[in-house]
């Protein structure tokens, strides 16, 4: 499980979803855009991406935020919480929610100067879905007819046997009609399908991608978005620059963007205070007490809420964590309100549901395992046969997770009598590599930031067998069946009802532990005259004026 990328959509986030930081517009660019800043450079906070930058193989925010800026998809999610709208798509038409005809805008370009055509979507989607290519986001194409023919199942889940070669290397449900048009046939009507199309898994790839190894492309990526890649020095910085041939709505006004890859949020905050960092998405917990960040930053401080939930995930592949009663015991031993009050000073809300309540279709208050009850937790632990040895809770140490993870471990130790402690892994990239390799030996910090605005995104990737972010290898055939029925429902109302039923099954199994719903405190430098955050709290580069 990850903190994912983007996605906003059909629900206003509240407080400051499209927040203007300071000042008002003026024209200095001379290019006809009100408030345009012709050039200039900014530095923003980032962390080392887990993998080379290939959209369909990026499942975390370190790389995901950069991909969001470097690529433009078929649809986009407005900052103000409005419904998804066409971006690169000219039209998306369907009569039955099963067959979609997608026409893209003519004359848009990749950063290498080649034109974006319908085949660039079809080829990218087929590459991502074909399981031998190992794209982490491949399961997002499971709605498309013929997906079952381009995928194969590992017979022993990463054991000595290898998955057989799929029957085909292209999905039958994808067809190029002409240079600007392609047709998508789904295996069943899926009302939410158009909403998904702004997620990075669905981005187009240039022809050159298919002439080289993905990892080579990903270290020098070519997108089609408002900024293009310049360079990447591991654990130091990724540099981007404006793509002047970009001709869609969200052009950027600044010229150069440096994503500085920090190993410490406190160091980044010090740079922010000194105006050496121009934007920091999440203020460290050390600056939250007494709203210190507001005193430090004044009108450079920003606050919003986002459709993001912090979890603790279990490595269910480790037999010590296979018993759902043990997992429920751990969950019910955690006092979420105390963590919210003492660690986050009320800026986070205790989680009480499996899907974030800001998400369309999300059932409220459906996490019975989220209730703090130390007595029942002890009884469940006893029924599970106890826990032998040390329970280590892991987190990435390059972000502000130490305090709350140590609080969780201490509560488990105090309320269950388990020898529990928290341990930091130095960088997010290494942390995620261990998770993806299924090498975690204890519960670990996770989070989910919705990819698109529908409860489906809180079920299929996380709790369906083979889901792109089902990192703990949770499996329940009843959940899979309900999710499949929900995905193929004839309308969103029926779909949401079925996903709610699936989450009831998830609640009985407790494959993860929802801990808190995110609130977000951000800050910017004095250099920034205006900026907006998107609906998940990320910086909208196209809004920045200096």
C-alpha positions in Angstrom: 0.0 0.0 0.0 1.2 3.4 -0.8 0.5 7.0 -0.6 -0.6 7.3 -4.1 -0.8 10.1 -6.6 -3.3 12.7 -7.6 -6.9 12.4 -8.2 -9.4 14.7 -7.0 -12.8 15.1 -8.5 -16.5 15.1 -7.8 -16.3 16.3 -4.2 -15.0 19.5 -2.7 -12.2 18.9 -0.2 -13.1 21.8 1.9 -11.1 24.4 3.8 -8.6 25.4 1.1 -8.7 22.9 -1.7 -8.0 25.6 -4.3 -6.2 28.0 -2.0 -4.6 31.2 -3.2 -1.6 31.7 -1.0 -0.9 35.5 -1.1 -1.4 38.5 -3.4 -3.2 38.8 -6.6 -2.5 38.6 -10.3 -0.4 41.0 -12.3 0.9 40.7 -15.8 4.7 40.5 -16.3 5.1 37.8 -18.8 4.0 39.6 -21.9 2.5 36.5 -23.4 -1.1 37.5 -23.0 -1.8 35.4 -19.8 -3.0 37.4 -16.9 -0.6 37.1 -14.0 2.0 35.2 -16.1 5.5 35.0 -14.9 7.7 34.7 -18.0 10.6 32.9 -16.4 12.1 32.2 -13.0 12.8 29.1 -11.0 11.4 27.3 -8.0 12.6 24.5 -5.7 10.1 22.2 -4.1 10.3 19.4 -1.6 10.5 15.8 -2.7 11.8 12.3 -1.8 13.8 9.8 -3.9 11.4 7.9 -6.2 11.3 4.1 -5.7 11.7 3.3 -9.4 12.6 4.8 -12.7 9.9 7.1 -13.9 7.5 5.0 -15.9 3.8 5.9 -15.3 2.4 2.4 -15.2 5.1 1.2 -12.9 4.9 4.0 -10.3 2.8 3.4 -7.2 4.1 5.9 -4.8 4.2 9.7 -4.4 8.0 10.2 -4.6 7.9 9.5 -8.3 4.2 9.9 -8.8 4.2 13.7 -8.2 6.9 14.1 -10.9 4.9 11.9 -13.3 1.8 14.0 -12.6 3.7 17.1 -13.8 5.5 15.5 -16.8 2.4 13.8 -18.3 -1.1 14.8 -19.2 -3.8 12.2 -19.4 -7.2 11.9 -21.1 -9.0 13.6 -18.2 -8.1 15.8 -15.4 -9.5 16.5 -11.9 -10.2 20.2 -11.2 -8.6 21.8 -8.2 -12.0 23.1 -7.0 -13.4 19.6 -6.6 -15.5 19.7 -9.8 -16.3 16.6 -11.8 -13.5 15.1 -14.0 -13.2 16.9 -17.3 -11.5 16.2 -20.6 -7.8 17.1 -20.8 -6.0 15.4 -23.8 -9.3 13.8 -24.7 -11.5 15.7 -27.1 -14.5 13.4 -26.6 -15.2 10.2 -24.6 -18.4 8.7 -25.9 -20.4 5.6 -24.9 -23.9 4.4 -25.2 -23.7 1.5 -22.7 -20.7 2.1 -20.4 -19.1 -0.9 -22.1 -17.8 0.4 -25.4 -16.1 3.7 -25.3 -14.9 5.8 -28.3 -12.1 8.1 -27.3 -11.0 10.9 -29.6 -7.8 12.8 -28.6 -6.9 16.4 -29.4 -4.9 16.8 -32.5 -1.4 18.5 -32.5 -0.2 17.7 -28.9 3.4 16.6 -28.5 5.6 14.5 -26.5 8.8 16.1 -25.2 10.8 14.6 -28.0 8.7 16.5 -30.5 6.7 13.5 -31.8 2.9 13.9 -31.9 0.7 12.1 -29.3 -1.6 9.7 -31.2 -4.2 7.2 -30.3 -1.7 4.3 -30.8 0.4 5.8 -28.0 -2.4 5.1 -25.5 -3.2 1.7 -26.9 0.4 0.6 -27.0 1.1 1.9 -23.5 -2.0 0.2 -22.0 -1.1 -3.1 -23.7 2.4 -2.9 -22.4 1.2 -2.2 -18.8 -1.3 -5.0 -18.8 1.0 -7.7 -20.1 2.2 -9.4 -16.9 5.7 -10.4 -18.2 6.5 -6.7 -18.3 6.0 -6.5 -14.5 4.2 -3.1 -14.4 3.0 -2.5 -10.9 -0.2 -0.8 -12.1 -1.1 -3.5 -14.6 -4.3 -4.5 -12.7 -5.9 -1.1 -13.5 -6.6 -2.5 -16.9 -8.6 -5.5 -15.7 -11.9 -3.9 -16.8 -10.8 -4.1 -20.5 -11.9 -7.1 -22.6 -9.0 -9.5 -23.2 -7.1 -8.6 -20.0 -7.3 -12.2 -18.9 -5.5 -13.2 -22.1 -2.5 -10.9 -21.5 -2.1 -11.9 -17.8 -1.0 -15.1 -16.1 -1.0 -16.2 -12.5 2.1 -17.2 -10.6 1.2 -20.8 -9.5 3.1 -20.5 -6.2 3.2 -16.8 -5.4 6.8 -15.9 -6.1 8.0 -19.4 -5.3 10.3 -21.5 -7.5 7.7 -21.9 -10.3 7.3 -19.1 -12.9 4.1 -17.8 -14.2 3.3 -19.2 -17.7 3.5 -17.0 -20.8 0.1 -15.3 -21.4 -2.0 -16.4 -24.3 -1.7 -13.0 -26.0 0.3 -9.8 -25.7 -2.5 -7.4 -26.7 -5.9 -6.9 -25.2 -8.8 -7.6 -27.6 -10.7 -4.7 -26.1 -8.4 -2.0 -27.5 -8.6 -0.9 -31.2 -7.0 2.0 -33.0 -9.6 3.6 -35.2 -7.5 6.4 -36.7 -4.6 8.6 -35.6 -6.8 10.5 -33.1 -9.3 7.9 -32.2 -9.3 4.6 -30.4 -12.0 2.3 -29.1 -12.1 0.6 -25.7 -14.4 -2.4 -25.1 -14.8 -3.5 -21.5 -15.6 -7.0 -20.3 -18.7 -5.6 -18.6 -20.4 -2.2 -18.3 -18.3 -0.1 -15.9 -19.8 3.3 -15.0 -16.6 4.5 -13.2 -14.3 3.8 -16.1 -14.1 7.3 -17.5 -13.3 8.7 -14.1 -10.2 6.5 -13.9 -8.6 7.9 -17.0 -6.7 10.7 -15.4 -4.7 8.3 -13.3 -1.0 7.8 -14.3 -1.4 4.2 -15.2 -3.4 5.4 -18.3 -0.8 7.9 -19.6 0.4 7.6 -23.2 4.0 6.6 -24.0 6.1 7.8 -26.9 7.2 5.4 -29.6 10.8 5.6 -28.3 9.7 3.9 -25.1 9.2 0.6 -26.9 12.7 0.6 -28.4 14.6 0.5 -25.0 14.4 -1.1 -21.6 11.8 0.5 -19.3 14.4 1.2 -16.6 16.5 3.1 -19.2 13.6 5.2 -20.3 12.6 5.8 -16.7 15.9 7.4 -15.9 15.5 9.9 -18.8 11.8 9.9 -19.2 9.8 11.6 -22.1 6.3 12.7 -21.2 3.7 14.9 -22.8 2.9 17.3 -19.9 3.7 21.0 -19.2 7.2 20.3 -17.9 9.9 18.1 -19.2 12.8 16.1 -17.7 16.3 17.6 -17.4 18.3 15.5 -15.0 18.2 13.2 -11.9 20.9 12.9 -9.3 19.9 10.2 -6.9 19.0 11.4 -3.4 19.9 15.0 -4.4 17.6 16.5 -7.0 15.4 16.0 -10.1 15.4 18.9 -12.4 12.5 19.8 -14.7 12.0 22.7 -17.2 9.0 24.2 -18.9 7.9 22.5 -22.2 7.3 25.4 -24.4 5.4 23.4 -27.1 2.8 22.4 -24.6 -0.6 23.6 -25.9 -3.2 22.5 -23.3 -4.9 24.5 -20.5 -2.3 24.0 -17.7 0.8 25.7 -19.1 3.3 26.6 -16.5 4.6 30.2 -16.1 7.9 29.5 -14.3 10.8 28.2 -16.3 12.7 25.8 -14.1 11.6 23.4 -11.3 14.0 21.6 -9.0 12.6 18.8 -6.9 15.1 18.6 -4.0 15.2 15.1 -2.6 15.4 15.4 1.2 16.2 12.7 3.7 14.7 14.8 6.6 11.6 16.8 6.7 13.1 18.9 9.5 15.9 19.9 7.2 13.4 20.8 4.5 11.5 22.9 6.9 14.6 24.8 7.9 15.2 25.5 4.2 11.6 26.7 3.9 12.0 29.1 6.8 15.1 30.4 5.2 13.4 30.9 1.8 15.8 28.3 0.3 12.8 26.0 -0.4 9.8 27.4 -2.3 7.1 24.9 -1.4 6.8 22.1 1.2 3.6 20.1 1.0 3.6 18.7 4.5 4.9 20.6 7.5 6.8 18.2 9.9 5.0 17.3 13.2 7.7 19.2 15.1 6.2 22.4 13.9 2.6 21.6 14.7 2.6 22.1 18.5 0.9 25.3 19.4 0.6 26.0 15.7 4.2 27.0 15.6 4.3 26.8 11.8 1.8 29.6 11.6 4.1 31.8 13.8 7.1 30.8 11.7 5.5 31.3 8.3 2.8 33.9 8.8 0.8 34.3 5.6 3.1 31.7 3.9 1.3 29.0 5.9 -1.5 27.0 4.4 -4.0 24.4 5.7 -6.4 22.0 4.0 -7.8 18.5 4.2 -7.2 15.7 1.7 -8.8 12.4 0.7 -5.9 10.5 2.2 -5.8 7.9 5.0 -2.8 6.7 7.1 -2.7 3.0 7.7 -0.6 0.3 9.2 -0.3 -2.7 6.9 0.4 -6.3 7.8 2.7 -8.6 5.9 0.0 -11.3 5.8 2.5 -13.5 3.9 4.3 -13.9 7.3 2.4 -16.6 9.1 2.8 -14.8 12.4 0.3 -12.2 11.1 -2.1 -14.7 9.3 -4.7 -14.8 12.1 -7.4 -12.0 11.6 -8.1 -12.0 15.4 -4.5 -11.0 16.0 -4.8 -8.2 13.5 -8.0 -7.0 15.0 -6.5 -7.1 18.5 -3.6 -4.9 17.3 -6.1 -2.5 15.7 -8.4 -2.3 18.7 -5.4 -1.7 21.1 -4.7 1.7 19.3 -6.1 4.8 20.8 -6.5 6.9 17.6 -7.9 9.9 19.4 -4.8 10.1 21.7 -2.5 10.0 18.7 -4.5 12.8 17.0 -4.4 15.0 20.1 -0.9 14.3 21.4 1.1 13.8 18.2 -0.8 15.9 15.6 -2.4 18.4 17.9 -5.8 17.9 16.4 -4.7 18.4 12.8 -5.5 14.7 11.9 -8.9 13.0 12.5 -9.0 9.5 13.9 -10.0 7.0 11.2 -13.3 5.2 11.5 -13.9 4.0 8.0 -12.1 1.9 5.4 -12.5 4.4 2.5 -11.8 8.1 3.2 -15.1 9.9 3.8 -14.2 12.6 1.3 -14.5 10.0 -1.5 -17.7 9.6 -3.5 -19.4 6.4 -2.5 -17.4 5.8 0.6 -19.5 4.3 3.5 -19.0 6.3 6.7 -18.0 4.8 10.1 -17.8 1.2 8.8 -14.5 0.2 10.5 -15.6 -1.7 13.6 -11.9 -2.7 14.1 -11.0 1.0 14.5 -12.8 1.2 17.9 -10.4 1.5 20.8 -11.2 -1.2 23.3 -8.2 -2.5 25.2 -10.2 -5.2 27.1 -11.7 -6.7 23.9 -8.2 -6.4 22.2 -6.7 -8.6 25.0 -9.5 -11.1 24.6 -8.9 -11.3 20.9 -5.2 -11.7 21.3 -5.8 -14.6 23.7 -8.2 -16.2 21.2 -5.5 -15.8 18.5 -3.1 -17.8 20.6 -1.0 -14.7 21.6 2.1 -13.4 19.8 5.6 -14.7 20.4 8.7 -12.6 20.1 9.1 -9.0 19.1 6.6 -7.0 17.0 8.5 -4.3 15.1 6.5 -1.5 13.4 8.5 -0.1 10.4 8.3 3.3 8.9 10.4 5.5 6.5 12.6 7.8 8.5 12.9 10.6 5.8 9.4 11.9 6.6 7.7 12.8 9.9 6.4 9.3 11.0 8.6 8.5 13.9 6.5 10.1 16.6 3.2 8.5 15.7 4.6 5.1 14.9 6.4 5.0 18.2 3.1 5.9 19.9 1.4 3.0 18.1 4.1 0.6 19.2 3.9 1.8 22.8 0.1 1.4 22.9 0.4 -2.1 21.5 3.0 -2.9 24.1 1.0 -1.4 27.0 -2.5 -2.6 26.0 -1.6 -6.1 24.7 1.7 -6.9 26.6 3.4 -7.6 23.3 7.1 -6.7 23.0 6.6 -4.0 20.4 8.8 -1.2 19.1 9.0 1.1 16.1 12.0 1.2 13.7 12.8 3.6 10.9 14.1 2.6 7.5 16.3 5.5 6.3 14.7 6.3 2.9 11.3 6.0 1.4 12.8 4.3 -1.7 14.4 1.5 0.3 11.3 1.2 2.5 9.1 0.7 -0.6 11.6 -1.7 -2.2 11.4 -3.9 0.8 7.6 -3.8 0.8 7.3 -4.7 -2.9 9.8 -7.5 -2.5 7.6 -8.9 0.3 10.5 -8.7 2.8 8.7 -6.9 5.6 8.9 -8.8 8.9 6.5 -6.7 10.9 3.6 -4.2 10.5 4.5 -1.1 8.5 3.4 2.4 7.9 1.3 2.9 4.8 -1.1 5.4 3.4 -3.5 5.8 0.5 -4.2 8.9 -1.4 -7.0 8.3 -3.9 -6.0 8.0 -7.5 -9.5 9.0 -8.8 -12.7 10.1 -7.0 -14.6 6.9 -6.4 -14.8 4.3 -3.6 -13.7 1.7 -6.2 -10.2 3.1 -5.8 -10.2 2.1 -2.1 -11.1 -1.5 -2.8 -9.7 -3.0 -6.1 -6.1 -1.8 -5.8 -5.9 -2.5 -2.0 -7.9 -5.6 -1.1 -8.6 -7.6 -4.3 -6.1 -10.5 -4.9 -3.5 -9.2 -7.3 -4.4 -5.6 -6.8 -1.6 -3.1 -7.7 -1.1 -2.0 -4.1 -2.2 -5.2 -2.2 1.3 -5.3 -0.8 0.6 -7.6 2.1 -0.9 -10.3 -0.2 -4.3 -10.3 1.4 -6.8 -12.6 -0.2 -10.5 -13.3 0.4 -12.6 -14.8 -2.5 -15.7 -13.2 -1.1 -14.1 -9.7 -1.3 -12.9 -10.5 -4.8 -16.4 -11.6 -6.0 -18.2 -8.6 -4.5 -15.6 -6.2 -6.0 -16.0 -7.8 -9.4 -19.8 -7.5 -9.1 -19.4 -3.8 -8.0 -17.0 -3.0 -10.9 -19.5 -4.4 -13.4 -22.6 -2.8 -11.9 -24.8 -0.9 -14.3 -24.7 2.4 -12.4 -22.7 4.1 -9.7 -25.3 3.6 -7.0 -25.4 -0.1 -7.5 -21.6 -0.2 -7.7 -21.1 1.8 -4.5 -23.5 -0.6 -2.7 -21.5 -3.6 -3.7 -18.2 -2.0 -2.8 -19.7 -1.2 0.6 -20.5 -4.9 1.1 -17.0 -5.8 0.1 -15.6 -3.4 2.7 -17.7 -5.2 5.4 -15.8 -8.4 4.6 -12.5 -6.4 4.7 -13.5 -5.1 8.1 -14.0 -8.7 9.4 -10.5 -9.6 8.2 -8.5 -6.4 9.1 -5.8 -6.8 6.5 -4.7 -3.2 7.4 -5.3 -0.8 10.2 -6.8 2.7 9.3 -5.3 5.1 11.8 -6.1 8.7 10.8 -7.5 10.8 8.1 -5.0 13.4 6.8 -5.1 17.1 7.4 -2.4 19.0 5.6 -0.3 21.9 6.7 1.9 23.3 3.9 4.1 26.3 3.4 5.8 28.4 0.7 8.6 30.9 0.4 8.4 34.7 0.1 9.2 34.3 -3.6 5.8 32.8 -4.3 3.1 35.4 -5.2 0.3 32.9 -5.9 -0.3 29.2 -6.0 -3.0 26.6 -5.8 -3.2 23.1 -4.4 -5.0 20.4 -6.1 -7.7 18.3 -4.4 -5.2 16.0 -2.9 -3.0 18.8 -1.6 -0.2 18.7 -4.2 1.2 21.8 -5.8 -0.4 22.7 -9.1 2.6 23.9 -11.0 0.5 25.7 -13.6 -0.8 28.0 -10.9 2.5 29.3 -9.6 3.4 32.9 -10.0 6.5 34.6 -8.6 
